[in-house]
Amino acid sequence: MSETPSPKDACLDDIRARILKLDLAPGTPLEEAPLCRAYGLSRTPLREVLQRLAGEGLVRLAPGRGAEVMPIDLTRLRQFFRSAPLFHALTARLAAEAGPTADLAPVQAAAAGVRRARVARSPAGMALADHRFHVALCRMADNPYLTAPMERLLIDQTRMSLAFWTGTTPADSARIDAALAEHDALVEAIEAHEAGRAVALALNHWEGARAVIATHVQPPPLTDDAGLFDEG
């Protein structure tokens, strides 16, 4: 029987989920008074929550300015796109090379969670479950030099990939179903300790996410009825 989380832990979990789902957009100020009222906390435990979120890379604390949701600027985007395939490939390899005592259950449970959210047609649910899937893979890899930076990268990946799990067209459905199949194949490769196949699957899975993220972070071209901004 699971224990009921404390008000502070419930606040921590809820703000974390709201940031990952973009209910709290990058750069949003986190004002203490409204948050204290919303979560029934005094300022001291709320500040402990914000410190914890800052340690995870979800929140930025600035002296004299308070807390804000971690922004995503151009420099951060460049670093994200350069680092993500390397991190995903290394995570998959280390997870597949983990010893027989490595626990695959959290990865399998997270993959099942994505499928349940898919049945429920919840884009935010799928994004959060996918986040848990990749965090579980990272922890299975069990490398202290990888875990912290990979989990920080996954924060931005989840925030920017909500569009990947959203959509109602046949192409959207096919993309999501392919991602779920890639999860299953990656789990199978890791369970079989097939490191090369796990890396290939991880990179293919990342490429599908990258294409959607890149499309949504790049603004559309300017157009107008007079053709002022047309090419040619």
Buried (B, 14 or more C-beta within 10 A) or exposed (E): EEEEEEBBBBBBEBBBBBBBBBEBEBEBEBEBEEBBEEBEBEEEBBBBBBEBBBEBBBBBBEEEEEBBBBEBEEEEBEEBEEBBBEBBBBBBBBBBBBEEEBEBEBBBEBBBBBBEBBEEEBBBBBBBBBBBBBBBBBBBBBBEEBBEEBBBBBBBBBBBBBBBBBBEEEEBEEBBEEBBEBBBBBBEBBBEBBBEBBBBBBBBBBEBBBEBBEEBBEEEEEEEEEEEEEEE
